[in-house]
């Protein structure tokens, strides 16, 4: 009891950290600072979420900048 990481990321946090990492090549250390967790938690989160995205055919397209939620939804709608 009392062992292990003090801060955990809910799935949404793990998902967002993975997307930021994939899209902007942000280091695990920087993401850990942003999310207020240890770097190892970010590493595990990316290792967990990345295969889930790949299973569903989700990829990060080069040169596509989706700056708003509306643009993300429009992009998803055109890709299927």
PDB file with one MODEL, atoms N, CA, C and O in Angstrom:
MODEL        1
ATOM      1  N   UNK A   1       0.838  -1.176   0.000  1.00  0.00           N
ATOM      2  CA  UNK A   1       0.000   0.000   0.000  1.00  0.00           C
ATOM      3  C   UNK A   1       0.885   1.242   0.000  1.00  0.00           C
ATOM      4  O   UNK A   1       1.892   1.300   0.706  1.00  0.00           O
ATOM      5  N   UNK A   2       0.502   2.222  -0.792  1.00  0.00           N
ATOM      6  CA  UNK A   2       1.282   3.451  -0.860  1.00  0.00           C
ATOM      7  C   UNK A   2       2.351   3.430  -1.939  1.00  0.00           C
ATOM      8  O   UNK A   2       2.998   4.446  -2.192  1.00  0.00           O
ATOM      9  N   UNK A   3       2.542   2.281  -2.576  1.00  0.00           N
ATOM     10  CA  UNK A   3       3.552   2.199  -3.631  1.00  0.00           C
ATOM     11  C   UNK A   3       2.937   2.605  -4.962  1.00  0.00           C
ATOM     12  O   UNK A   3       1.717   2.595  -5.125  1.00  0.00           O
ATOM     13  N   UNK A   4       3.781   2.957  -5.895  1.00  0.00           N
ATOM     14  CA  UNK A   4       3.294   3.290  -7.229  1.00  0.00           C
ATOM     15  C   UNK A   4       3.165   4.777  -7.435  1.00  0.00           C
ATOM     16  O   UNK A   4       3.462   5.585  -6.555  1.00  0.00           O
ATOM     17  N   UNK A   5       2.715   5.111  -8.624  1.00  0.00           N
ATOM     18  CA  UNK A   5       2.602   6.516  -9.017  1.00  0.00           C
ATOM     19  C   UNK A   5       1.521   7.226  -8.213  1.00  0.00           C
ATOM     20  O   UNK A   5       0.472   6.654  -7.919  1.00  0.00           O
ATOM     21  N   UNK A   6       1.789   8.465  -7.868  1.00  0.00           N
ATOM     22  CA  UNK A   6       0.826   9.259  -7.105  1.00  0.00           C
ATOM     23  C   UNK A   6      -0.232   9.884  -8.005  1.00  0.00           C
ATOM     24  O   UNK A   6      -1.371  10.091  -7.587  1.00  0.00           O
ATOM     25  N   UNK A   7       0.148  10.180  -9.232  1.00  0.00           N
ATOM     26  CA  UNK A   7      -0.796  10.817 -10.156  1.00  0.00           C
ATOM     27  C   UNK A   7      -1.055   9.870 -11.312  1.00  0.00           C
ATOM     28  O   UNK A   7      -0.133   9.257 -11.850  1.00  0.00           O
ATOM     29  N   UNK A   8      -2.316   9.758 -11.687  1.00  0.00           N
ATOM     30  CA  UNK A   8      -2.676   8.910 -12.816  1.00  0.00           C
ATOM     31  C   UNK A   8      -3.444   9.754 -13.815  1.00  0.00           C
ATOM     32  O   UNK A   8      -4.033  10.780 -13.475  1.00  0.00           O
ATOM     33  N   UNK A   9      -3.421   9.303 -15.034  1.00  0.00           N
ATOM     34  CA  UNK A   9      -4.174   9.977 -16.087  1.00  0.00           C
ATOM     35  C   UNK A   9      -5.408   9.155 -16.407  1.00  0.00           C
ATOM     36  O   UNK A   9      -5.325   7.939 -16.584  1.00  0.00           O
ATOM     37  N   UNK A  10      -6.537   9.809 -16.479  1.00  0.00           N
ATOM     38  CA  UNK A  10      -7.737   9.133 -16.965  1.00  0.00           C
ATOM     39  C   UNK A  10      -7.554   8.902 -18.458  1.00  0.00           C
ATOM     40  O   UNK A  10      -6.629   9.450 -19.058  1.00  0.00           O
ATOM     41  N   UNK A  11      -8.429   8.094 -19.068  1.00  0.00           N
ATOM     42  CA  UNK A  11      -8.236   7.738 -20.466  1.00  0.00           C
ATOM     43  C   UNK A  11      -8.164   8.970 -21.365  1.00  0.00           C
ATOM     44  O   UNK A  11      -7.349   9.008 -22.286  1.00  0.00           O
ATOM     45  N   UNK A  12      -8.987   9.958 -21.119  1.00  0.00           N
ATOM     46  CA  UNK A  12      -8.969  11.173 -21.957  1.00  0.00           C
ATOM     47  C   UNK A  12      -7.595  11.829 -21.911  1.00  0.00           C
ATOM     48  O   UNK A  12      -7.095  12.285 -22.939  1.00  0.00           O
ATOM     49  N   UNK A  13      -6.991  11.881 -20.751  1.00  0.00           N
ATOM     50  CA  UNK A  13      -5.644  12.444 -20.623  1.00  0.00           C
ATOM     51  C   UNK A  13      -4.615  11.626 -21.379  1.00  0.00           C
ATOM     52  O   UNK A  13      -3.738  12.181 -22.042  1.00  0.00           O
ATOM     53  N   UNK A  14      -4.719  10.296 -21.279  1.00  0.00           N
ATOM     54  CA  UNK A  14      -3.789   9.429 -22.015  1.00  0.00           C
ATOM     55  C   UNK A  14      -3.972   9.609 -23.515  1.00  0.00           C
ATOM     56  O   UNK A  14      -3.000   9.654 -24.269  1.00  0.00           O
ATOM     57  N   UNK A  15      -5.216   9.711 -23.938  1.00  0.00           N
ATOM     58  CA  UNK A  15      -5.536   9.899 -25.351  1.00  0.00           C
ATOM     59  C   UNK A  15      -4.969  11.231 -25.862  1.00  0.00           C
ATOM     60  O   UNK A  15      -4.329  11.271 -26.913  1.00  0.00           O
ATOM     61  N   UNK A  16      -5.200  12.304 -25.126  1.00  0.00           N
ATOM     62  CA  UNK A  16      -4.699  13.621 -25.530  1.00  0.00           C
ATOM     63  C   UNK A  16      -3.176  13.660 -25.557  1.00  0.00           C
ATOM     64  O   UNK A  16      -2.582  14.220 -26.479  1.00  0.00           O
ATOM     65  N   UNK A  17      -2.550  13.073 -24.556  1.00  0.00           N
ATOM     66  CA  UNK A  17      -1.084  13.038 -24.530  1.00  0.00           C
ATOM     67  C   UNK A  17      -0.546  12.300 -25.749  1.00  0.00           C
ATOM     68  O   UNK A  17       0.451  12.715 -26.339  1.00  0.00           O
ATOM     69  N   UNK A  18      -1.200  11.213 -26.125  1.00  0.00           N
ATOM     70  CA  UNK A  18      -0.767  10.443 -27.290  1.00  0.00           C
ATOM     71  C   UNK A  18      -0.936  11.246 -28.565  1.00  0.00           C
ATOM     72  O   UNK A  18      -0.042  11.262 -29.411  1.00  0.00           O
ATOM     73  N   UNK A  19      -2.069  11.912 -28.713  1.00  0.00           N
ATOM     74  CA  UNK A  19      -2.302  12.718 -29.909  1.00  0.00           C
ATOM     75  C   UNK A  19      -1.284  13.850 -30.033  1.00  0.00           C
ATOM     76  O   UNK A  19      -0.759  14.103 -31.117  1.00  0.00           O
ATOM     77  N   UNK A  20      -1.011  14.522 -28.932  1.00  0.00           N
ATOM     78  CA  UNK A  20      -0.029  15.615 -28.958  1.00  0.00           C
ATOM     79  C   UNK A  20       1.347  15.058 -29.309  1.00  0.00           C
ATOM     80  O   UNK A  20       2.080  15.652 -30.100  1.00  0.00           O
ATOM     81  N   UNK A  21       1.690  13.928 -28.724  1.00  0.00           N
ATOM     82  CA  UNK A  21       2.984  13.308 -29.017  1.00  0.00           C
ATOM     83  C   UNK A  21       3.098  12.943 -30.501  1.00  0.00           C
ATOM     84  O   UNK A  21       4.110  13.234 -31.139  1.00  0.00           O
ATOM     85  N   UNK A  22       2.067  12.311 -31.038  1.00  0.00           N
ATOM     86  CA  UNK A  22       2.121  11.884 -32.438  1.00  0.00           C
ATOM     87  C   UNK A  22       2.105  13.066 -33.397  1.00  0.00           C
ATOM     88  O   UNK A  22       2.822  13.067 -34.398  1.00  0.00           O
ATOM     89  N   UNK A  23       1.305  14.052 -33.100  1.00  0.00           N
ATOM     90  CA  UNK A  23       1.130  15.177 -34.030  1.00  0.00           C
ATOM     91  C   UNK A  23       2.305  16.135 -34.006  1.00  0.00           C
ATOM     92  O   UNK A  23       2.733  16.626 -35.051  1.00  0.00           O
ATOM     93  N   UNK A  24       2.831  16.405 -32.812  1.00  0.00           N
ATOM     94  CA  UNK A  24       3.858  17.440 -32.679  1.00  0.00           C
ATOM     95  C   UNK A  24       5.224  16.898 -32.264  1.00  0.00           C
ATOM     96  O   UNK A  24       6.162  17.668 -32.056  1.00  0.00           O
ATOM     97  N   UNK A  25       5.337  15.578 -32.144  1.00  0.00           N
ATOM     98  CA  UNK A  25       6.591  14.940 -31.723  1.00  0.00           C
ATOM     99  C   UNK A  25       7.098  15.517 -30.400  1.00  0.00           C
ATOM    100  O   UNK A  25       8.299  15.692 -30.194  1.00  0.00           O
ATOM    101  N   UNK A  26       6.154  15.802 -29.521  1.00  0.00           N
ATOM    102  CA  UNK A  26       6.487  16.332 -28.201  1.00  0.00           C
ATOM    103  C   UNK A  26       7.120  15.218 -27.366  1.00  0.00           C
ATOM    104  O   UNK A  26       6.648  14.081 -27.378  1.00  0.00           O
ATOM    105  N   UNK A  27       8.176  15.546 -26.651  1.00  0.00           N
ATOM    106  CA  UNK A  27       8.864  14.532 -25.857  1.00  0.00           C
ATOM    107  C   UNK A  27       8.003  14.104 -24.668  1.00  0.00           C
ATOM    108  O   UNK A  27       7.118  14.834 -24.221  1.00  0.00           O
ATOM    109  N   UNK A  28       8.285  12.922 -24.179  1.00  0.00           N
ATOM    110  CA  UNK A  28       7.557  12.396 -23.026  1.00  0.00           C
ATOM    111  C   UNK A  28       7.782  13.279 -21.801  1.00  0.00           C
ATOM    112  O   UNK A  28       6.881  13.467 -20.984  1.00  0.00           O
ATOM    113  N   UNK A  29       8.970  13.805 -21.689  1.00  0.00           N
ATOM    114  CA  UNK A  29       9.288  14.669 -20.541  1.00  0.00           C
ATOM    115  C   UNK A  29       8.424  15.932 -20.550  1.00  0.00           C
ATOM    116  O   UNK A  29       7.889  16.320 -19.511  1.00  0.00           O
ATOM    117  N   UNK A  30       8.286  16.567 -21.697  1.00  0.00           N
ATOM    118  CA  UNK A  30       7.468  17.786 -21.799  1.00  0.00           C
ATOM    119  C   UNK A  30       6.015  17.465 -21.506  1.00  0.00           C
ATOM    120  O   UNK A  30       5.350  18.202 -20.778  1.00  0.00           O
ATOM    121  N   UNK A  31       5.513  16.367 -22.070  1.00  0.00           N
ATOM    122  CA  UNK A  31       4.124  15.975 -21.806  1.00  0.00           C
ATOM    123  C   UNK A  31       3.906  15.694 -20.318  1.00  0.00           C
ATOM    124  O   UNK A  31       2.866  16.044 -19.760  1.00  0.00           O
ATOM    125  N   UNK A  32       4.883  15.068 -19.690  1.00  0.00           N
ATOM    126  CA  UNK A  32       4.772  14.795 -18.255  1.00  0.00           C
ATOM    127  C   UNK A  32       4.655  16.096 -17.459  1.00  0.00           C
ATOM    128  O   UNK A  32       3.882  16.178 -16.505  1.00  0.00           O
ATOM    129  N   UNK A  33       5.414  17.094 -17.851  1.00  0.00           N
ATOM    130  CA  UNK A  33       5.323  18.398 -17.188  1.00  0.00           C
ATOM    131  C   UNK A  33       3.952  19.027 -17.413  1.00  0.00           C
ATOM    132  O   UNK A  33       3.352  19.555 -16.477  1.00  0.00           O
ATOM    133  N   UNK A  34       3.452  18.975 -18.643  1.00  0.00           N
ATOM    134  CA  UNK A  34       2.143  19.558 -18.958  1.00  0.00           C
ATOM    135  C   UNK A  34       1.019  18.896 -18.177  1.00  0.00           C
ATOM    136  O   UNK A  34       0.115  19.569 -17.680  1.00  0.00           O
ATOM    137  N   UNK A  35       1.083  17.568 -18.072  1.00  0.00           N
ATOM    138  CA  UNK A  35       0.001  16.834 -17.417  1.00  0.00           C
ATOM    139  C   UNK A  35       0.233  16.642 -15.922  1.00  0.00           C
ATOM    140  O   UNK A  35      -0.640  16.133 -15.219  1.00  0.00           O
ATOM    141  N   UNK A  36       1.398  17.044 -15.436  1.00  0.00           N
ATOM    142  CA  UNK A  36       1.688  16.958 -14.003  1.00  0.00           C
ATOM    143  C   UNK A  36       1.855  15.535 -13.494  1.00  0.00           C
ATOM    144  O   UNK A  36       1.457  15.213 -12.374  1.00  0.00           O
ATOM    145  N   UNK A  37       2.452  14.678 -14.336  1.00  0.00           N
ATOM    146  CA  UNK A  37       2.672  13.285 -13.950  1.00  0.00           C
ATOM    147  C   UNK A  37       4.124  12.919 -14.232  1.00  0.00           C
ATOM    148  O   UNK A  37       4.872  13.704 -14.815  1.00  0.00           O
ATOM    149  N   UNK A  38       4.508  11.728 -13.817  1.00  0.00           N
ATOM    150  CA  UNK A  38       5.849  11.238 -14.085  1.00  0.00           C
ATOM    151  C   UNK A  38       5.982  10.839 -15.558  1.00  0.00           C
ATOM    152  O   UNK A  38       5.002  10.439 -16.186  1.00  0.00           O
ATOM    153  N   UNK A  39       7.176  10.949 -16.095  1.00  0.00           N
ATOM    154  CA  UNK A  39       7.421  10.609 -17.492  1.00  0.00           C
ATOM    155  C   UNK A  39       7.034   9.175 -17.813  1.00  0.00           C
ATOM    156  O   UNK A  39       6.557   8.892 -18.912  1.00  0.00           O
ATOM    157  N   UNK A  40       7.232   8.273 -16.868  1.00  0.00           N
ATOM    158  CA  UNK A  40       6.905   6.864 -17.113  1.00  0.00           C
ATOM    159  C   UNK A  40       5.408   6.664 -17.345  1.00  0.00           C
ATOM    160  O   UNK A  40       5.013   5.750 -18.070  1.00  0.00           O
ATOM    161  N   UNK A  41       4.584   7.497 -16.747  1.00  0.00           N
ATOM    162  CA  UNK A  41       3.132   7.408 -16.959  1.00  0.00           C
ATOM    163  C   UNK A  41       2.795   7.801 -18.396  1.00  0.00           C
ATOM    164  O   UNK A  41       1.942   7.176 -19.027  1.00  0.00           O
ATOM    165  N   UNK A  42       3.455   8.824 -18.911  1.00  0.00           N
ATOM    166  CA  UNK A  42       3.246   9.242 -20.299  1.00  0.00           C
ATOM    167  C   UNK A  42       3.707   8.137 -21.244  1.00  0.00           C
ATOM    168  O   UNK A  42       3.023   7.825 -22.218  1.00  0.00           O
ATOM    169  N   UNK A  43       4.860   7.548 -20.961  1.00  0.00           N
ATOM    170  CA  UNK A  43       5.384   6.472 -21.797  1.00  0.00           C
ATOM    171  C   UNK A  43       4.403   5.311 -21.848  1.00  0.00           C
ATOM    172  O   UNK A  43       4.131   4.774 -22.922  1.00  0.00           O
ATOM    173  N   UNK A  44       3.869   4.920 -20.695  1.00  0.00           N
ATOM    174  CA  UNK A  44       2.888   3.829 -20.656  1.00  0.00           C
ATOM    175  C   UNK A  44       1.606   4.207 -21.372  1.00  0.00           C
ATOM    176  O   UNK A  44       1.012   3.381 -22.064  1.00  0.00           O
ATOM    177  N   UNK A  45       1.168   5.468 -21.207  1.00  0.00           N
ATOM    178  CA  UNK A  45      -0.064   5.926 -21.852  1.00  0.00           C
ATOM    179  C   UNK A  45       0.052   5.843 -23.370  1.00  0.00           C
ATOM    180  O   UNK A  45      -0.858   5.357 -24.041  1.00  0.00           O
ATOM    181  N   UNK A  46       1.161   6.314 -23.903  1.00  0.00           N
ATOM    182  CA  UNK A  46       1.361   6.285 -25.353  1.00  0.00           C
ATOM    183  C   UNK A  46       1.441   4.842 -25.845  1.00  0.00           C
ATOM    184  O   UNK A  46       0.888   4.507 -26.893  1.00  0.00           O
ATOM    185  N   UNK A  47       2.124   3.997 -25.092  1.00  0.00           N
ATOM    186  CA  UNK A  47       2.230   2.587 -25.467  1.00  0.00           C
ATOM    187  C   UNK A  47       0.870   1.896 -25.441  1.00  0.00           C
ATOM    188  O   UNK A  47       0.644   0.942 -26.186  1.00  0.00           O
ATOM    189  N   UNK A  48      -0.025   2.365 -24.597  1.00  0.00           N
ATOM    190  CA  UNK A  48      -1.364   1.788 -24.503  1.00  0.00           C
ATOM    191  C   UNK A  48      -2.289   2.307 -25.610  1.00  0.00           C
ATOM    192  O   UNK A  48      -3.014   1.526 -26.226  1.00  0.00           O
ATOM    193  N   UNK A  49      -2.269   3.604 -25.861  1.00  0.00           N
ATOM    194  CA  UNK A  49      -3.238   4.226 -26.763  1.00  0.00           C
ATOM    195  C   UNK A  49      -2.844   4.083 -28.227  1.00  0.00           C
ATOM    196  O   UNK A  49      -3.711   3.920 -29.085  1.00  0.00           O
ATOM    197  N   UNK A  50      -1.581   4.140 -28.516  1.00  0.00           N
ATOM    198  CA  UNK A  50      -1.135   4.090 -29.922  1.00  0.00           C
ATOM    199  C   UNK A  50      -1.626   2.842 -30.664  1.00  0.00           C
ATOM    200  O   UNK A  50      -2.101   2.969 -31.793  1.00  0.00           O
ATOM    201  N   UNK A  51      -1.530   1.637 -30.073  1.00  0.00           N
ATOM    202  CA  UNK A  51      -2.059   0.462 -30.770  1.00  0.00           C
ATOM    203  C   UNK A  51      -3.582   0.516 -30.949  1.00  0.00           C
ATOM    204  O   UNK A  51      -4.107   0.010 -31.941  1.00  0.00           O
ATOM    205  N   UNK A  52      -4.279   1.119 -30.004  1.00  0.00           N
ATOM    206  CA  UNK A  52      -5.734   1.257 -30.140  1.00  0.00           C
ATOM    207  C   UNK A  52      -6.086   2.123 -31.346  1.00  0.00           C
ATOM    208  O   UNK A  52      -7.023   1.822 -32.086  1.00  0.00           O
ATOM    209  N   UNK A  53      -5.333   3.191 -31.534  1.00  0.00           N
ATOM    210  CA  UNK A  53      -5.558   4.049 -32.696  1.00  0.00           C
ATOM    211  C   UNK A  53      -5.235   3.294 -33.988  1.00  0.00           C
ATOM    212  O   UNK A  53      -5.977   3.383 -34.967  1.00  0.00           O
ATOM    213  N   UNK A  54      -4.143   2.563 -33.984  1.00  0.00           N
ATOM    214  CA  UNK A  54      -3.734   1.824 -35.177  1.00  0.00           C
ATOM    215  C   UNK A  54      -4.751   0.747 -35.544  1.00  0.00           C
ATOM    216  O   UNK A  54      -5.029   0.538 -36.725  1.00  0.00           O
ATOM    217  N   UNK A  55      -5.309   0.060 -34.543  1.00  0.00           N
ATOM    218  CA  UNK A  55      -6.320  -0.971 -34.792  1.00  0.00           C
ATOM    219  C   UNK A  55      -7.524  -0.412 -35.533  1.00  0.00           C
ATOM    220  O   UNK A  55      -8.164  -1.104 -36.325  1.00  0.00           O
ATOM    221  N   UNK A  56      -7.817   0.842 -35.262  1.00  0.00           N
ATOM    222  CA  UNK A  56      -8.989   1.476 -35.858  1.00  0.00           C
ATOM    223  C   UNK A  56      -8.641   2.271 -37.117  1.00  0.00           C
ATOM    224  O   UNK A  56      -9.480   2.985 -37.666  1.00  0.00           O
ATOM    225  N   UNK A  57      -7.405   2.138 -37.559  1.00  0.00           N
ATOM    226  CA  UNK A  57      -6.987   2.800 -38.791  1.00  0.00           C
ATOM    227  C   UNK A  57      -6.777   4.291 -38.656  1.00  0.00           C
ATOM    228  O   UNK A  57      -6.752   5.002 -39.661  1.00  0.00           O
ATOM    229  N   UNK A  58      -6.627   4.778 -37.443  1.00  0.00           N
ATOM    230  CA  UNK A  58      -6.403   6.216 -37.225  1.00  0.00           C
ATOM    231  C   UNK A  58      -4.925   6.529 -37.398  1.00  0.00           C
ATOM    232  O   UNK A  58      -4.069   5.940 -36.738  1.00  0.00           O
ATOM    233  N   UNK A  59      -4.643   7.453 -38.283  1.00  0.00           N
ATOM    234  CA  UNK A  59      -3.266   7.862 -38.519  1.00  0.00           C
ATOM    235  C   UNK A  59      -3.183   9.379 -38.452  1.00  0.00           C
ATOM    236  O   UNK A  59      -4.194  10.074 -38.550  1.00  0.00           O
ATOM    237  N   UNK A  60      -1.987   9.872 -38.287  1.00  0.00           N
ATOM    238  CA  UNK A  60      -1.754  11.302 -38.274  1.00  0.00           C
ATOM    239  C   UNK A  60      -1.255  11.681 -39.656  1.00  0.00           C
ATOM    240  O   UNK A  60      -0.143  11.310 -40.034  1.00  0.00           O
ATOM    241  N   UNK A  61      -2.050  12.404 -40.408  1.00  0.00           N
ATOM    242  CA  UNK A  61      -1.694  12.811 -41.770  1.00  0.00           C
ATOM    243  C   UNK A  61      -0.697  13.956 -41.732  1.00  0.00           C
ATOM    244  O   UNK A  61      -0.853  14.906 -40.964  1.00  0.00           O
ATOM    245  N   UNK A  62       0.316  13.858 -42.557  1.00  0.00           N
ATOM    246  CA  UNK A  62       1.301  14.930 -42.644  1.00  0.00           C
ATOM    247  C   UNK A  62       0.686  16.137 -43.332  1.00  0.00           C
ATOM    248  O   UNK A  62      -0.037  15.990 -44.317  1.00  0.00           O
ATOM    249  N   UNK A  63       0.964  17.309 -42.829  1.00  0.00           N
ATOM    250  CA  UNK A  63       0.525  18.543 -43.466  1.00  0.00           C
ATOM    251  C   UNK A  63      -0.897  18.957 -43.161  1.00  0.00           C
ATOM    252  O   UNK A  63      -1.323  20.021 -43.610  1.00  0.00           O
ATOM    253  N   UNK A  64      -1.652  18.163 -42.418  1.00  0.00           N
ATOM    254  CA  UNK A  64      -3.024  18.523 -42.083  1.00  0.00           C
ATOM    255  C   UNK A  64      -3.007  19.221 -40.722  1.00  0.00           C
ATOM    256  O   UNK A  64      -2.548  18.651 -39.732  1.00  0.00           O
ATOM    257  N   UNK A  65      -3.498  20.430 -40.682  1.00  0.00           N
ATOM    258  CA  UNK A  65      -3.565  21.188 -39.431  1.00  0.00           C
ATOM    259  C   UNK A  65      -5.024  21.374 -39.045  1.00  0.00           C
ATOM    260  O   UNK A  65      -5.758  22.119 -39.696  1.00  0.00           O
ATOM    261  N   UNK A  66      -5.432  20.707 -38.004  1.00  0.00           N
ATOM    262  CA  UNK A  66      -6.801  20.798 -37.518  1.00  0.00           C
ATOM    263  C   UNK A  66      -6.779  21.633 -36.246  1.00  0.00           C
ATOM    264  O   UNK A  66      -6.486  21.128 -35.162  1.00  0.00           O
ATOM    265  N   UNK A  67      -7.091  22.905 -36.391  1.00  0.00           N
ATOM    266  CA  UNK A  67      -6.916  23.846 -35.291  1.00  0.00           C
ATOM    267  C   UNK A  67      -8.145  24.015 -34.413  1.00  0.00           C
ATOM    268  O   UNK A  67      -8.044  24.579 -33.323  1.00  0.00           O
ATOM    269  N   UNK A  68      -9.285  23.546 -34.853  1.00  0.00           N
ATOM    270  CA  UNK A  68     -10.503  23.663 -34.043  1.00  0.00           C
ATOM    271  C   UNK A  68     -11.213  22.321 -34.013  1.00  0.00           C
ATOM    272  O   UNK A  68     -10.963  21.455 -34.850  1.00  0.00           O
ATOM    273  N   UNK A  69     -12.095  22.158 -33.045  1.00  0.00           N
ATOM    274  CA  UNK A  69     -12.873  20.931 -32.952  1.00  0.00           C
ATOM    275  C   UNK A  69     -13.745  20.753 -34.189  1.00  0.00           C
ATOM    276  O   UNK A  69     -13.917  19.632 -34.666  1.00  0.00           O
ATOM    277  N   UNK A  70     -14.289  21.831 -34.706  1.00  0.00           N
ATOM    278  CA  UNK A  70     -15.124  21.752 -35.903  1.00  0.00           C
ATOM    279  C   UNK A  70     -14.321  21.211 -37.087  1.00  0.00           C
ATOM    280  O   UNK A  70     -14.835  20.419 -37.876  1.00  0.00           O
ATOM    281  N   UNK A  71     -13.061  21.637 -37.210  1.00  0.00           N
ATOM    282  CA  UNK A  71     -12.224  21.152 -38.313  1.00  0.00           C
ATOM    283  C   UNK A  71     -11.889  19.665 -38.120  1.00  0.00           C
ATOM    284  O   UNK A  71     -11.796  18.916 -39.093  1.00  0.00           O
ATOM    285  N   UNK A  72     -11.711  19.250 -36.885  1.00  0.00           N
ATOM    286  CA  UNK A  72     -11.465  17.833 -36.613  1.00  0.00           C
ATOM    287  C   UNK A  72     -12.669  17.004 -37.048  1.00  0.00           C
ATOM    288  O   UNK A  72     -12.516  15.977 -37.710  1.00  0.00           O
ATOM    289  N   UNK A  73     -13.865  17.452 -36.676  1.00  0.00           N
ATOM    290  CA  UNK A  73     -15.090  16.739 -37.033  1.00  0.00           C
ATOM    291  C   UNK A  73     -15.277  16.711 -38.544  1.00  0.00           C
ATOM    292  O   UNK A  73     -15.639  15.675 -39.102  1.00  0.00           O
ATOM    293  N   UNK A  74     -15.040  17.819 -39.202  1.00  0.00           N
ATOM    294  CA  UNK A  74     -15.132  17.868 -40.674  1.00  0.00           C
ATOM    295  C   UNK A  74     -14.136  16.902 -41.315  1.00  0.00           C
ATOM    296  O   UNK A  74     -14.473  16.188 -42.259  1.00  0.00           O
ATOM    297  N   UNK A  75     -12.916  16.885 -40.797  1.00  0.00           N
ATOM    298  CA  UNK A  75     -11.887  15.987 -41.335  1.00  0.00           C
ATOM    299  C   UNK A  75     -12.266  14.532 -41.151  1.00  0.00           C
ATOM    300  O   UNK A  75     -12.103  13.725 -42.066  1.00  0.00           O
ATOM    301  N   UNK A  76     -12.773  14.190 -39.974  1.00  0.00           N
ATOM    302  CA  UNK A  76     -13.194  12.818 -39.725  1.00  0.00           C
ATOM    303  C   UNK A  76     -14.334  12.418 -40.622  1.00  0.00           C
ATOM    304  O   UNK A  76     -14.409  11.273 -41.069  1.00  0.00           O
ATOM    305  N   UNK A  77     -15.230  13.359 -40.892  1.00  0.00           N
ATOM    306  CA  UNK A  77     -16.365  13.080 -41.765  1.00  0.00           C
ATOM    307  C   UNK A  77     -15.946  12.801 -43.195  1.00  0.00           C
ATOM    308  O   UNK A  77     -16.562  11.970 -43.862  1.00  0.00           O
ATOM    309  N   UNK A  78     -14.915  13.474 -43.682  1.00  0.00           N
ATOM    310  CA  UNK A  78     -14.470  13.279 -45.059  1.00  0.00           C
ATOM    311  C   UNK A  78     -13.662  12.005 -45.216  1.00  0.00           C
ATOM    312  O   UNK A  78     -13.663  11.390 -46.283  1.00  0.00           O
ATOM    313  N   UNK A  79     -12.959  11.599 -44.135  1.00  0.00           N
ATOM    314  CA  UNK A  79     -12.139  10.384 -44.194  1.00  0.00           C
ATOM    315  C   UNK A  79     -12.950   9.112 -43.995  1.00  0.00           C
ATOM    316  O   UNK A  79     -12.541   8.032 -44.422  1.00  0.00           O
ATOM    317  N   UNK A  80     -14.083   9.242 -43.357  1.00  0.00           N
ATOM    318  CA  UNK A  80     -14.846   8.033 -43.021  1.00  0.00           C
ATOM    319  C   UNK A  80     -14.340   7.501 -41.730  1.00  0.00           C
ATOM    320  O   UNK A  80     -14.835   6.483 -41.246  1.00  0.00           O
TER     321      UNK A  80
ENDMDL
END
